[in-house]
């Protein structure tokens, strides 16, 4: 499905997670496959790092005049069900800057670059 909104188009595609505050070890982030967040269509996407793989429910808008994608997510970490929420905004140098929250668990800031 193609994104309909101009804001969704700004985020569309696969973005490589290049930094996470809580989990700085690159080998950890890329354990199963390269760490990434992907935005597809107007509401769908996925986030993958370590052994976590989840599907996103995305809403686009603005924060302080900057384009933003807020999302809830649900998936698994190895075989355990897991869920949470997060957001990203368009930063400088074509990067995405965001924050990822695990329900009743850890949280981390993160930075992405186009993949």
C-alpha positions as CSV (number, residue, x, y, z in Angstrom):
1,X,0.0,0.0,0.0
2,X,1.3,3.4,-0.9
3,X,1.4,6.2,1.7
4,X,-1.4,8.7,1.2
5,X,-0.3,11.5,3.4
6,X,2.7,13.8,2.8
7,X,3.9,13.1,6.4
8,X,3.8,9.3,5.8
9,X,5.9,9.7,2.6
10,X,8.6,11.5,4.6
11,X,9.2,8.4,6.7
12,X,8.5,5.7,4.1
13,X,11.1,3.0,3.7
14,X,13.6,1.0,5.7
15,X,15.9,2.9,8.1
16,X,19.0,1.4,9.7
17,X,19.2,1.7,13.5
18,X,22.8,3.0,13.9
19,X,22.6,4.0,17.6
20,X,20.6,3.0,20.7
21,X,21.4,4.6,24.1
22,X,20.5,1.6,26.3
23,X,22.0,-1.0,23.9
24,X,25.1,0.5,22.4
25,X,26.8,-2.8,21.3
26,X,26.4,-3.1,17.5
27,X,26.7,-7.0,17.7
28,X,23.8,-7.0,20.2
29,X,21.6,-4.8,18.0
30,X,22.3,-6.9,14.8
31,X,22.1,-10.3,16.6
32,X,19.4,-11.9,14.3
33,X,19.4,-9.4,11.4
34,X,20.5,-5.8,10.8
35,X,18.7,-3.5,13.3
36,X,16.1,-1.4,11.5
37,X,12.7,0.3,11.6
38,X,10.5,0.3,8.5
39,X,7.5,2.4,7.6
40,X,5.1,1.1,5.0
41,X,1.8,2.6,3.8
42,X,-0.1,4.9,6.1
43,X,-0.1,2.9,9.3
44,X,2.1,-0.2,9.1
45,X,5.7,-0.9,9.8
46,X,8.2,-3.0,11.8
47,X,11.1,-2.6,14.1
48,X,13.8,-5.2,14.6
49,X,16.9,-5.4,16.8
50,X,18.6,-8.1,18.9
51,X,16.1,-10.9,19.0
52,X,13.1,-8.5,19.0
53,X,10.8,-8.3,16.0
54,X,7.6,-6.3,16.2
55,X,4.9,-4.8,14.0
56,X,4.0,-1.1,14.2
57,X,0.7,0.7,14.2
58,X,1.8,4.2,13.1
59,X,0.2,7.7,13.3
60,X,1.9,10.7,11.6
61,X,1.8,14.2,12.8
62,X,4.1,17.0,14.1
63,X,5.9,17.8,17.4
64,X,7.1,21.3,17.8
65,X,6.9,22.0,14.1
66,X,8.9,18.8,13.2
67,X,7.4,15.8,11.3
68,X,6.8,12.9,13.7
69,X,5.7,9.3,13.5
70,X,4.3,7.9,16.8
71,X,3.7,4.2,17.0
72,X,2.6,1.4,19.2
73,X,4.2,-2.0,18.6
74,X,3.6,-5.6,19.3
75,X,5.8,-8.7,18.6
76,X,8.1,-11.1,20.2
77,X,11.6,-11.1,21.8
78,X,12.9,-14.6,21.0
79,X,9.7,-16.5,21.8
80,X,8.2,-14.2,24.4
81,X,5.4,-11.8,23.5
82,X,6.3,-8.2,24.0
83,X,4.8,-4.7,23.2
84,X,5.3,-1.0,23.8
85,X,5.3,2.3,22.1
86,X,7.7,4.9,20.5
87,X,8.2,7.8,18.3
88,X,10.6,9.2,15.7
89,X,11.1,12.6,14.2
90,X,13.1,13.8,11.2
91,X,16.4,15.1,12.5
92,X,19.4,16.6,10.9
93,X,21.5,15.2,8.0
94,X,18.6,13.0,6.8
95,X,18.5,11.0,10.1
96,X,15.5,9.9,12.2
97,X,15.8,10.5,16.0
98,X,13.4,8.7,18.3
99,X,12.6,6.9,21.5
100,X,11.5,3.3,22.0
101,X,9.6,2.0,25.1
102,X,9.0,-1.6,26.2
103,X,5.8,-1.9,28.2
104,X,6.8,-2.3,31.9
105,X,10.5,-2.6,30.8
106,X,13.5,-0.8,29.3
107,X,13.5,2.3,27.1
108,X,16.0,3.8,24.8
109,X,16.7,6.7,22.5
110,X,17.8,5.7,19.0
111,X,19.1,7.2,15.7
112,X,18.4,5.8,12.2
113,X,19.9,6.5,8.8
114,X,18.3,5.5,5.4
115,X,19.1,1.9,4.6
